Amino acid sequence: MRKGLLSLVTVAAMAMGSTAGFAEDKAYTIGVSIPAADHGWTSGVVFHANRVAEVLMAQHPGLNIIVKTSPDPASQANALQDLETQGIDALVILPSDPDPLVNSIKEIKSKGTFVTIVDRAPSVNDDSVRDLYIAGNNFSLGETAGNYIKATTPDAEVVVIRGLPIPIDQTRQDGFDKGIEGSNVKVLDRQFGNWNRDDAFKVMQDYLTKFPKIDVVWCQDDDMAVGVLQAIEQSGRTDIQYVVAGAGSKDMIKKVMDGDKMIPVDVLYPPAMVGTALEMTVANLYGQVPMRGTFTLDATLITKDNASAYYFPDSPF
């Protein structure tokens, strides 16, 4: 999500509201249910949910947005019940684990509540459970990284640090393999770092012991990149040319902005997507324009030229 506080869709909705005479002060309540900030990316989700909620409530005096965070599916189910009792007109939810929450979401939707699901889709992700679905592009996240490595170092020997053994991880791996097709890039090994900087540190230490020459590291997550960089620095190795990670954390984007040779790029999987979801949900309520279906965000390659547009220095991630 770019740094501008208004997406084009919200601007369009506001313009429609002013020209068509829709009451900007009409009262609506939106419930936002998201995971607690238990690691870097979800910390960013919480930050952007609150940031965009404040902006939208300032734009629409009749709008009330209630943000609730939950550490696990059971707590999130309770949070949904609490939001339901407050009489919400719309729900924006990033499920901690979607399938256990489907019945709770369907119950809310059955009362005519507009439902937007963010990022983590249930097994059945159709209009029986949501009106709108907004997500990042996991395949493209891997493919964008692979394309960059193929173009920059087409003969590189690469080590890969995976996330968790779940479908999202495999989708990203499939995208990466597609990205490096047609090159001489050689993958030396793939191990799970569990999207955790300490685990990634240990995996990278193992790689540094096992392989006397490594050109590039690809890890799916900016948190893991912190551990990777620490392991490389402690080893004193100078053969690693660069690391490609992903998500769009402020620390990694700052490294890109500053021209850090070890982090020349980052691949965006924006925690700010929850803000996009909120803006589109508000556009549905106030702009009375159709906001239905699935919207997939680009996995943008963040470079020194465009990094400032994605840099949020006040974000915890």
C-alpha positions in Angstrom: 0.0 0.0 0.0 1.4 3.3 -1.0 2.0 6.0 1.6 -0.9 8.2 0.5 -3.7 7.9 3.0 -6.5 7.6 0.5 -6.7 4.8 -2.1 -8.2 5.6 -5.5 -11.3 3.7 -4.6 -11.9 5.8 -1.5 -11.3 9.0 -3.4 -13.8 7.8 -6.0 -16.3 6.9 -3.3 -16.0 10.3 -1.7 -16.5 12.0 -5.0 -19.6 10.0 -5.7 -20.9 10.8 -2.2 -20.4 14.6 -2.8 -21.8 14.7 -6.3 -24.7 12.3 -5.8 -25.8 13.7 -2.4 -25.1 10.7 -0.2 -25.1 11.7 3.4 -21.5 11.7 4.6 -22.5 11.8 8.2 -24.7 8.7 8.0 -23.9 6.5 11.0 -22.2 3.1 10.3 -20.2 0.8 12.6 -17.4 -1.4 11.3 -15.9 -4.1 13.4 -12.3 -5.1 12.7 -11.0 -8.4 14.0 -7.3 -9.2 13.6 -4.7 -11.3 15.2 -2.7 -9.9 18.1 0.8 -8.5 17.4 2.6 -11.7 18.1 5.4 -11.2 15.5 6.6 -8.5 13.1 4.0 -8.8 10.3 1.0 -8.9 12.5 2.4 -5.9 14.5 2.3 -4.1 11.2 -1.3 -5.3 10.6 -2.4 -3.8 14.0 -0.6 -0.6 13.3 -2.2 -0.1 9.9 -5.6 -1.1 11.0 -5.6 1.6 13.7 -3.9 4.2 11.4 -6.4 3.8 8.6 -9.4 3.6 11.0 -8.4 7.0 12.4 -8.1 8.5 9.0 -11.5 7.1 7.8 -13.3 8.2 10.9 -12.0 11.7 10.5 -13.3 11.7 6.9 -16.7 10.4 7.9 -18.1 11.9 11.1 -20.8 9.3 11.4 -18.4 6.3 11.1 -17.3 4.3 14.1 -14.6 1.6 13.6 -13.9 -0.8 16.4 -10.6 -2.7 16.2 -10.2 -5.9 18.3 -7.1 -8.0 18.4 -7.1 -11.7 19.4 -4.2 -14.1 20.2 -5.8 -17.3 18.9 -8.9 -18.6 17.0 -10.9 -19.2 20.2 -10.3 -15.6 21.4 -11.1 -14.3 18.0 -14.5 -16.2 18.0 -15.3 -14.5 21.2 -14.3 -11.1 19.8 -16.6 -11.7 16.8 -19.5 -12.4 19.2 -18.7 -9.2 21.1 -18.7 -7.2 17.8 -21.9 -8.7 16.7 -23.7 -7.6 19.9 -22.6 -4.0 19.2 -24.6 -4.0 16.0 -22.0 -3.7 13.3 -22.8 -2.9 9.7 -19.7 -4.4 8.3 -16.9 -6.7 9.5 -13.3 -6.7 8.3 -11.5 -9.8 9.5 -8.0 -11.2 9.1 -8.5 -14.7 10.7 -5.8 -16.2 12.8 -7.0 -19.5 11.4 -9.9 -19.2 9.0 -11.7 -22.5 9.0 -12.5 -22.7 12.8 -14.0 -19.2 12.4 -16.2 -19.8 9.4 -19.4 -20.5 11.3 -19.0 -17.4 13.4 -18.4 -15.3 10.3 -21.4 -16.8 8.5 -23.6 -16.1 11.5 -22.7 -12.4 11.3 -23.1 -12.3 7.5 -26.5 -13.9 7.7 -27.8 -10.8 9.5 -27.0 -8.7 6.4 -23.6 -7.5 7.6 -21.1 -6.8 4.9 -18.1 -9.1 5.4 -14.5 -8.5 4.2 -12.0 -11.3 4.7 -8.3 -10.3 4.5 -5.3 -12.5 3.6 -6.2 -15.9 5.1 -9.0 -17.5 3.2 -11.1 -20.4 4.5 -11.3 -23.7 2.5 -14.5 -22.5 1.0 -14.0 -18.9 0.1 -17.2 -17.8 -1.7 -20.1 -15.4 -1.2 -21.6 -17.7 1.4 -18.9 -16.6 3.9 -17.8 -13.1 2.6 -18.7 -10.3 0.2 -15.1 -9.2 -0.4 -11.7 -10.9 -0.2 -8.4 -9.0 -0.2 -5.1 -10.7 -0.1 -1.5 -10.6 -1.1 -0.1 -12.7 -3.9 1.9 -15.5 -2.4 2.9 -17.0 -5.8 4.1 -13.7 -7.1 6.0 -13.0 -3.9 8.2 -16.0 -4.7 8.2 -15.4 -8.4 9.3 -11.7 -8.0 12.2 -12.8 -5.8 13.2 -15.5 -8.3 13.0 -13.1 -11.3 15.2 -10.6 -9.5 17.9 -13.3 -8.7 17.7 -14.7 -12.2 18.2 -11.2 -13.7 20.9 -10.0 -11.3 22.9 -13.2 -10.7 21.9 -15.8 -13.3 24.6 -18.3 -12.2 24.1 -17.9 -8.4 24.2 -20.7 -5.9 21.3 -20.0 -3.6 20.2 -21.2 -0.2 16.5 -21.0 0.6 14.9 -20.5 4.0 11.3 -21.5 3.9 8.5 -20.4 6.2 6.2 -23.1 7.7 5.1 -26.4 6.1 1.7 -25.0 5.1 0.1 -24.3 1.7 1.1 -20.6 1.6 4.8 -21.6 1.9 4.5 -24.1 -1.0 2.8 -21.5 -3.1 5.6 -19.1 -2.5 8.1 -21.9 -3.3 6.3 -22.7 -6.5 6.5 -19.1 -7.5 10.2 -18.9 -6.8 10.9 -22.0 -8.9 9.0 -20.4 -11.7 10.9 -17.2 -11.4 14.4 -18.9 -11.7 13.3 -21.1 -14.7 15.6 -20.7 -17.7 18.6 -19.6 -15.6 21.6 -21.4 -14.2 20.6 -20.5 -10.6 21.3 -23.5 -8.4 19.3 -24.1 -5.2 21.8 -25.7 -2.7 19.2 -26.4 0.0 15.8 -25.5 1.4 15.0 -25.6 5.1 12.2 -24.2 7.3 12.9 -21.1 9.4 9.3 -21.0 10.7 9.0 -17.2 9.8 11.1 -16.7 13.0 14.3 -14.7 13.2 15.9 -17.1 15.8 15.1 -20.2 13.8 16.3 -18.5 10.6 19.6 -17.6 12.4 20.1 -21.3 13.2 19.3 -22.4 9.7 21.7 -19.9 8.2 24.4 -21.0 10.6 23.9 -24.5 9.3 24.1 -23.4 5.7 27.3 -21.5 6.4 28.9 -24.6 7.9 27.7 -26.9 5.2 28.5 -24.8 2.1 31.8 -23.1 1.5 30.3 -20.9 -1.2 26.9 -19.2 -1.2 26.0 -16.4 -3.5 22.5 -15.4 -2.5 20.0 -16.2 0.3 16.3 -16.1 -0.4 14.0 -16.1 2.7 10.3 -15.5 2.5 10.1 -13.1 5.4 11.7 -9.9 6.7 11.8 -11.2 10.2 13.8 -14.2 9.1 16.2 -11.9 7.2 17.2 -10.3 10.5 18.5 -13.7 11.7 20.1 -14.4 8.4 22.0 -11.1 8.4 23.1 -11.7 11.9 24.5 -15.1 11.1 26.4 -13.9 8.1 27.9 -11.0 10.0 29.0 -13.3 12.9 30.6 -15.7 10.4 32.7 -13.1 8.8 31.9 -14.6 5.4 32.2 -12.3 2.4 31.0 -14.6 -0.4 27.3 -13.9 0.1 26.4 -11.2 -2.3 22.9 -10.3 -1.1 19.7 -11.5 0.7 16.2 -11.2 -0.8 13.4 -11.3 1.7 9.8 -10.2 1.7 6.9 -8.4 3.5 7.9 -4.7 3.5 9.1 -4.1 7.0 10.3 -0.6 7.8 13.8 -1.9 8.7 14.3 -3.7 5.4 12.9 -0.9 3.4 15.2 1.5 5.1 18.1 -0.7 4.2 17.0 -0.6 0.6 16.6 3.2 0.7 20.1 3.5 2.2 21.7 1.4 -0.5 22.7 -1.5 1.8 24.5 -3.9 -0.5 23.2 -6.9 1.4 19.5 -5.9 1.1 19.3 -4.3 -2.4 15.6 -5.1 -2.7 12.6 -6.4 -0.8 9.3 -8.0 -2.0 6.1 -6.4 -0.7 3.5 -8.5 1.1 2.0 -5.5 2.8 0.6 -5.7 6.4 -1.2 -2.5 5.2 -3.6 -4.7 3.2 -5.9 -4.5 6.2 -6.1 -0.7 5.5 -6.9 -1.4 1.8 -9.7 -3.7 3.0 -11.1 -1.0 5.4 -11.0 1.6 2.7 -12.9 -0.6 0.2 -15.4 -1.6 2.9 -16.1 2.1 3.7 -16.4 2.8 -0.1 -19.1 0.1 -0.2 -21.0 1.8 2.7 -20.7 5.5 1.8 -20.0 5.4 -1.9 -22.8 2.9 -2.7 -20.6 1.3 -5.3 -20.3 -2.4 -5.8 -17.4 -3.9 -3.7 -17.7 -7.6 -4.2 -15.4 -10.4 -5.2 -11.6 -11.1 -4.9 -8.9 -8.5 -5.1 -5.2 -9.6 -5.1 -2.5 -7.1 -4.4 0.7 -7.0 -6.4 3.9 -8.4 -4.9 5.8 -5.2 -5.8 9.6 -5.3 -6.0 10.8 -2.6 -3.6 14.0 -0.9 -4.9 15.9 2.2 -4.0 13.9 4.1 -6.6 10.4 3.4 -5.1 11.2 2.4 -1.4 10.2 5.8 0.1 6.6 5.2 -1.0 6.4 2.1 1.2 8.3 3.4 4.2 6.3 3.9 7.4 8.8 5.0 10.1 6.2 5.0 12.9 5.2 1.4 12.2 6.5 -1.3 14.6 7.2 -3.5 11.6 
